[in-house]
Amino acid sequence: MTCIRPFIGLLDDSVSSAIPRLSSAAIHTGGAQRAKYEEQVAAQEKRNIDAAESGMPELIRDFLDPADFYKAVKNVGIDFFCGVPDSLLKDFCAYVTSHTPSSNHVITANEGAAIALASGYHLATGRCGMVYLQNSGLGNTVNPLMSMAMPGVYSVPMLLLVGWRGEPGKRDEPQHMVQGQATPGLLASMGIPFQVLPDYLDGAVQALESARQHMISAKGPFCLLVRRQNFLPYKLPPSEEELFPLTREEALVCVADGLDEKDVCVGTTGMLSRELFEYRVARRQGHEKDFYTVGSMGHASALAMGIALFQPSRQVFCLDGDGAALMHMGSMSSIGQRPIGNLKHIIFNNGAHDSVGGQPTDAAHHDRFSFAAIAKGCGYRETFLAVTEEEIRACVRRVRAAEGPVMLEVKCLKGARRNLGRPTRTPVQNKADLMHFLQIGK
């Protein structure tokens, strides 16, 4: 494997063997982005060399190369992968997406479905699969793990690779801090053995061997917790063509510009809510009209439904994402089967899990996937589709005038600007602001 430090041979063997070699194969991007990653890797290698030469190997920072870990996973007999991408796993997930046949890799709508899929794979082949997810998705896995996969039920072995957001001692967002503290206890209470994935290859191989032995002997799930920056960077190759003219943020501006001062917005998890927050800042507006769903991925539409049912005099706009809408799409049937005239559901479909690495969703298949058709089948009164700025602004006017529930699907580009900030209001402040706003003019 080629390394990007030809000068390593100038050191003696005892020093050079102590330094983790950061592989250029892991840096898969183009142009300026690739140069930036190479610069970061080179800087870390310099720090590693300085630490080794100073006789302080404990200061050496290790990183797992996604390619090496992928090979190690396959060496323990795992070659089927499924799950929901996570920001801490994005480099490994990107490598899996790039190097695994589609028949052996499925990005599922939610984490519980991934547990069921891995169970079906085991029933069909007798082999163990890998399920990857963020720890915030553990809640979605509890039922299929406890009532299907555990040794006391169907005894289905599988390897869980879980990104540990909110790890104690690490700075993170409030929702992740709560989840991170609870993660080890949650796994322990379910009876799932776990260990932290080491950030060097030999340790990772040993952890995988421990997982393999458990899956063979106990015939149940085993979990590896992944800390922040465990992996070297690996990016999906850039898309060769831009299918749509607007970014999500540009499309969001078109939508928000068309809303009334009494309208309520429920923003979905991820970058869309961050963009909505900054839209209000740029317009010198307050944030009391908006609920920023910082966690609870996939539940924004049900939350918006709850507000709309008990605030019938206000129009309630659910500003959803394709990955989030797919995660708990059953809420669309609950919405569609009720006469909620003031609920307007807008899905910004960029075909990607944008905030966790840009891995594709099923909604990326624009030629054969349609949220509008699904909404119609669930009972939404009307559906609209918009791509250009003119179409979006015209559709927002029609959506506001229509009797709900209605859906507008906006197709846009994936990606976000680099300097996108985060809400400066805490979740509790956001809740109080919105509740106060909802009481005005009742």
C-alpha positions in Angstrom: 0.0 0.0 0.0 1.5 3.3 -1.1 2.2 5.9 1.7 2.5 9.6 1.2 5.7 10.0 3.1 8.8 8.9 1.2 11.1 10.3 3.9 10.1 7.6 6.4 13.0 5.5 5.4 15.4 8.1 6.8 14.4 7.1 10.3 15.7 4.0 12.1 13.4 0.9 12.2 12.4 1.3 15.8 11.1 4.8 15.2 9.5 4.1 11.8 7.7 1.0 13.0 6.0 3.0 15.8 4.4 5.5 13.4 1.1 4.7 11.8 1.3 5.0 8.1 -1.5 7.1 6.7 -2.4 5.7 3.4 -3.0 8.0 0.4 -5.6 5.4 -0.8 -7.9 6.7 1.8 -7.9 10.2 0.4 -10.4 9.9 -2.5 -11.4 13.3 -3.6 -10.5 15.7 -6.3 -8.9 19.1 -6.7 -8.7 21.4 -3.8 -10.5 19.0 -1.5 -7.9 16.3 -2.1 -5.1 18.8 -1.5 -6.6 19.8 1.8 -6.9 16.2 3.0 -3.3 15.5 1.9 -2.1 18.6 3.8 -4.0 17.4 7.0 -2.6 13.9 6.7 1.0 15.2 6.1 0.7 17.5 9.1 -0.4 14.6 11.3 2.4 12.4 10.1 4.9 15.1 11.0 3.4 15.2 14.5 3.7 11.4 14.7 7.3 11.5 13.6 8.1 14.2 16.2 6.5 12.1 18.9 8.3 8.9 17.9 11.7 10.7 17.7 11.1 12.2 21.1 10.5 8.8 22.6 6.8 9.5 23.4 4.9 6.9 21.3 1.8 7.6 23.5 1.4 10.9 21.7 1.2 9.3 18.3 -2.3 9.6 16.8 -3.6 6.6 15.0 -6.2 6.5 12.3 -7.9 3.5 10.7 -7.7 3.4 7.0 -11.2 2.5 5.7 -9.7 0.2 3.1 -7.7 -1.8 5.8 -10.7 -2.0 8.1 -12.9 -3.2 5.2 -10.5 -5.9 4.4 -10.3 -6.9 8.0 -14.1 -7.1 8.2 -14.2 -9.4 5.1 -11.4 -11.5 6.6 -13.7 -12.5 9.5 -16.3 -13.6 7.0 -18.5 -10.5 6.7 -19.3 -9.3 3.2 -22.9 -8.1 3.5 -23.5 -4.5 4.8 -26.6 -2.5 5.6 -27.7 0.4 7.7 -28.1 4.1 8.0 -25.1 6.3 7.4 -23.5 8.3 10.3 -21.1 11.2 10.4 -18.6 9.3 12.5 -18.8 6.4 10.1 -19.0 8.4 6.9 -15.5 7.6 5.6 -16.0 3.8 6.1 -19.6 4.0 4.8 -18.3 5.9 1.7 -15.7 3.2 1.2 -18.3 0.4 1.5 -20.6 2.3 -1.0 -17.7 2.6 -3.5 -16.3 -1.0 -3.2 -19.3 -3.3 -2.4 -21.6 -4.7 -5.1 -25.2 -3.3 -4.7 -26.4 -6.8 -4.1 -24.3 -6.9 -0.9 -24.9 -3.4 0.4 -28.2 -1.8 1.2 -28.7 1.7 2.7 -32.0 1.1 4.6 -34.7 3.5 5.4 -34.2 3.1 9.1 -32.0 1.2 11.5 -34.7 -1.3 12.6 -35.1 -2.3 9.0 -31.4 -2.9 8.8 -31.6 -5.4 11.7 -34.4 -7.2 10.0 -32.5 -7.2 6.7 -29.3 -8.6 8.3 -31.5 -11.3 10.0 -33.0 -12.3 6.6 -29.5 -12.5 5.1 -28.5 -14.8 7.9 -31.6 -17.0 7.4 -30.8 -17.3 3.7 -27.1 -17.8 3.9 -26.1 -18.9 7.4 -23.6 -16.0 7.5 -23.3 -12.8 9.6 -23.8 -9.4 8.2 -22.8 -5.9 9.4 -25.3 -3.3 10.4 -23.9 0.3 10.7 -25.7 3.2 12.4 -25.4 6.2 14.6 -26.1 5.6 18.3 -29.1 7.9 18.0 -30.6 5.1 15.8 -30.3 2.4 18.5 -33.8 3.2 19.6 -35.1 2.1 16.2 -33.2 -1.2 16.6 -34.5 -2.2 20.1 -37.6 -4.0 19.0 -36.1 -6.2 16.2 -33.0 -6.8 18.3 -34.9 -7.8 21.4 -37.8 -9.7 19.8 -35.9 -11.3 16.9 -32.1 -11.3 16.9 -31.2 -12.1 20.6 -30.1 -15.6 21.5 -33.2 -16.1 23.6 -35.4 -15.6 20.5 -34.2 -16.5 17.0 -30.5 -16.2 17.8 -29.3 -14.2 14.9 -25.6 -13.2 14.9 -24.6 -9.9 13.4 -22.0 -7.2 13.9 -23.2 -3.7 14.9 -20.9 -0.9 14.0 -22.2 2.1 15.9 -21.0 5.7 15.7 -20.7 7.0 19.3 -22.0 10.6 19.1 -22.0 12.4 22.4 -19.2 10.2 23.8 -18.6 11.4 27.4 -15.8 14.0 27.5 -16.4 15.1 23.9 -18.2 18.3 22.8 -21.4 17.7 20.9 -24.9 18.9 20.3 -27.4 18.5 23.2 -29.4 15.6 21.7 -26.2 13.7 21.2 -24.8 14.4 24.7 -28.0 12.8 26.1 -27.7 9.8 23.8 -24.0 9.4 24.2 -24.2 9.1 28.0 -26.9 6.4 27.7 -25.3 4.3 24.9 -23.2 1.9 26.9 -26.0 1.4 29.4 -28.5 0.8 26.7 -26.4 -1.9 25.0 -25.7 -3.5 28.4 -29.4 -3.5 29.3 -30.1 -5.4 26.1 -27.4 -7.9 26.8 -25.4 -7.0 23.8 -21.6 -7.2 24.4 -19.6 -4.3 23.1 -16.2 -2.7 22.9 -14.7 0.5 21.5 -13.2 0.0 18.1 -9.4 0.7 18.4 -8.0 3.4 16.0 -5.1 1.2 14.9 -5.3 -1.8 12.6 -3.9 -4.5 14.9 -6.3 -3.5 17.6 -9.2 -3.4 15.2 -8.3 -6.9 13.9 -8.3 -8.2 17.5 -11.7 -6.5 18.2 -13.1 -8.1 15.0 -11.8 -11.5 16.2 -13.5 -11.1 19.5 -16.8 -10.2 17.7 -16.4 -13.3 15.5 -15.8 -15.6 18.4 -18.9 -14.2 20.2 -21.1 -14.5 17.1 -20.0 -18.1 16.7 -20.4 -19.2 20.3 -23.4 -17.1 21.5 -25.1 -16.7 18.1 -26.1 -13.2 18.8 -25.3 -9.6 18.0 -22.0 -8.0 19.0 -21.3 -4.2 18.9 -18.3 -2.1 18.1 -18.5 1.6 19.2 -16.7 4.0 16.9 -15.3 7.2 18.4 -14.9 10.6 16.6 -12.2 10.6 13.9 -11.5 6.9 14.1 -11.0 6.7 10.3 -8.9 8.3 7.8 -10.9 10.5 5.3 -12.5 8.9 2.3 -14.9 10.6 0.1 -17.4 9.3 -2.4 -16.4 10.3 -6.0 -18.1 13.5 -7.0 -21.3 13.2 -9.1 -20.5 13.8 -12.8 -23.7 15.8 -13.5 -25.8 18.2 -11.6 -29.4 17.2 -12.2 -31.1 20.2 -10.7 -30.5 24.0 -10.7 -30.8 24.9 -7.0 -29.1 23.9 -3.8 -31.3 22.9 -0.9 -30.6 26.3 0.8 -31.5 28.2 -2.4 -34.7 26.2 -2.7 -35.5 26.8 1.0 -35.2 30.5 0.5 -37.8 30.3 -2.2 -40.2 28.4 0.1 -39.6 30.6 3.2 -40.1 33.8 1.2 -43.6 32.7 0.3 -44.8 32.0 3.8 -47.0 34.3 5.9 -46.0 35.8 9.2 -48.5 33.6 11.1 -47.3 30.4 9.5 -45.4 27.8 11.5 -42.4 25.8 10.2 -41.2 22.4 11.5 -37.7 21.9 10.1 -36.3 18.4 9.8 -33.2 17.0 11.4 -29.9 18.0 9.8 -28.7 20.9 7.7 -32.1 22.1 6.6 -33.0 23.3 10.0 -29.6 25.0 10.3 -30.2 26.7 6.9 -33.7 27.8 8.1 -32.2 29.3 11.3 -29.7 31.3 9.2 -32.4 32.4 6.8 -34.2 34.1 9.8 -30.9 35.7 10.9 -30.2 37.0 7.4 -33.8 38.5 7.2 -33.5 39.9 10.7 -36.4 37.8 11.9 -37.0 36.0 15.1 -37.0 32.2 15.4 -40.3 31.8 17.3 -42.2 30.6 14.2 -39.9 27.6 13.7 -39.3 24.3 15.5 -35.8 22.9 14.7 -36.0 19.2 15.0 -32.4 18.6 16.1 -32.9 14.9 16.8 -35.7 12.4 16.2 -34.9 11.9 12.6 -37.9 11.0 10.5 -40.5 12.3 13.0 -40.8 16.0 11.8 -44.0 15.2 9.9 -45.7 13.6 12.9 -44.7 16.5 15.1 -46.0 18.9 12.5 -49.3 16.9 12.4 -49.6 17.3 16.2 -49.3 21.0 16.0 -51.6 21.3 13.0 -54.4 19.3 14.7 -54.5 21.6 17.7 -53.7 24.9 16.0 -56.3 24.8 13.2 -56.1 28.5 12.6 -52.5 28.4 11.5 -50.9 26.9 8.5 -48.2 24.4 9.5 -45.4 23.6 7.1 -43.3 20.5 7.6 -40.0 21.2 5.9 -38.7 17.6 5.5 -35.8 15.8 3.9 -35.8 12.7 1.7 -33.8 10.6 4.1 -35.9 11.7 7.1 -39.2 11.2 5.2 -38.1 7.7 4.2 -37.1 6.8 7.8 -40.6 6.9 9.2 -42.8 7.1 6.1 -45.7 5.5 7.9 -46.6 8.9 9.3 -47.7 9.9 5.8 -50.6 7.5 6.0 -51.7 9.0 9.4 -51.5 12.4 7.8 -53.2 11.4 4.6 -56.2 9.7 6.3 -57.2 12.8 8.3 -58.8 16.1 7.2 -55.9 18.3 8.3 -56.6 21.2 6.1 -53.8 23.4 7.5 -50.9 20.9 7.2 -48.5 21.4 4.3 -45.7 18.8 3.8 -42.7 20.0 1.7 -39.9 17.4 1.1 -36.6 18.7 -0.1 -35.3 15.8 -2.1 -31.5 15.9 -2.9 -31.3 12.1 -2.9 -28.7 11.9 -0.1 -28.0 11.6 3.6 -26.4 15.0 3.3 -25.2 15.8 6.8 -23.5 12.4 7.3 -21.4 12.0 4.2 -23.7 12.3 1.2 -24.5 8.6 0.8 -27.5 8.1 -1.5 -31.1 7.4 -0.4 -33.6 5.4 -2.4 -35.2 8.7 -3.4 -32.1 9.5 -5.5 -33.6 7.2 -8.2 -35.6 10.1 -9.7 -36.7 8.1 -12.7 -38.6 5.5 -10.7 -39.2 7.0 -7.2 -41.9 9.5 -6.4 -42.9 11.0 -3.1 -45.9 12.5 -4.8 -47.2 9.1 -5.8 -46.7 7.8 -2.3 -48.5 10.8 -0.8 -51.4 10.4 -3.2 -51.7 6.7 -2.2 -51.7 7.7 1.5 -54.6 10.2 0.9 -53.0 13.6 0.5 -55.5 15.9 -1.3 -53.0 17.3 -3.7 -49.3 16.9 -4.7 -46.9 19.2 -6.5 -43.4 18.9 -7.9 -41.0 21.8 -8.4 -37.4 22.1 -9.5 -36.7 25.7 -10.6 -37.0 28.9 -8.6 -40.0 30.0 -10.6 -41.7 26.6 -10.1 -41.0 26.6 -6.3 -42.4 30.1 -5.7 -45.5 29.3 -7.8 -46.1 26.0 -6.0 -45.7 27.6 -2.6 -48.5 30.0 -3.5 -50.7 27.1 -4.6 -49.8 25.0 -1.5 -50.8 27.9 0.8 -54.1 28.2 -1.0 -54.9 24.5 -1.1 -56.9 22.5 1.5 -54.5 20.1 3.2 -53.0 17.8 3.7 -50.9 18.5 0.6 -47.4 17.7 -0.4 -44.8 19.6 -2.4 -41.6 17.7 -3.5 -38.7 20.0 -4.3 -35.8 18.4 -6.1 -32.4 20.0 -5.4 -28.7 19.4 -5.3 -26.9 17.8 -2.4 -24.3 19.6 -0.4 -24.2 22.7 1.8 -21.9 25.7 2.2 -18.9 25.2 4.3 -19.6 28.1 6.7 -23.1 26.9 7.6 -23.6 27.6 11.3 -25.8 25.9 13.9 -28.8 27.3 15.9 -27.7 29.6 18.7 -30.9 29.0 20.6 -31.0 25.9 22.8 -33.7 23.3 22.2 -35.5 24.4 25.4 -35.4 28.0 24.3 -36.6 27.0 20.9 -39.6 25.1 22.5 -40.5 28.1 24.7 -40.3 30.6 21.8 -42.6 28.5 19.6 -45.1 27.8 22.4 -45.3 31.5 23.2 -45.8 32.2 19.4 -48.6 29.6 19.2 -50.5 31.3 22.0 -50.5 34.7 20.3 -53.7 35.4 18.5 -55.5 32.2 19.4 
